[in-house]
Amino acid sequence: WSKKKISQCKIRLLITFQVSCPGVHLPAKDDIYLSVCFMSQYRKSVCLPPVFPLLFREKMRFEKVFHYAVDPGDVAEMLECMLYLIYLLASGGWWGEL
């Protein structure tokens, strides 16, 4: 019977960026936030008022257990292939009020 090695990965992601759109005005009723997807987990930023420039500075934590990773190098390889999806969204959504 063979020993199975399990690797747990904890990632702290610091997102810092500014969004500007000269000449664009957003509806004043909907706050703006980031939705981040990584390792099949979603995190949401704090809401910002809909005024450009938007300055995001967020710390997010993601954790995942890699059941088939033999060593940390295997985990590093898997992480290099993973995508981060970052969405800029309005709290009211595209559908408006129902």
HELIX and SHEET records of a PDB file:
HELIX    1   1 PRO A   72  CYS A   81  1                                  10    
SHEET    1   A 2 SER A   7  VAL A  19  0                                        
SHEET    2   A 2 LEU A  54  PHE A  66 -1                                        
SHEET    1   B 3 GLN A  41  LYS A  44  0                                        
SHEET    2   B 3 ILE A  32  PHE A  38 -1                                        
SHEET    3   B 3 LEU A  85  ALA A  90 -1                                        
END                                                                             
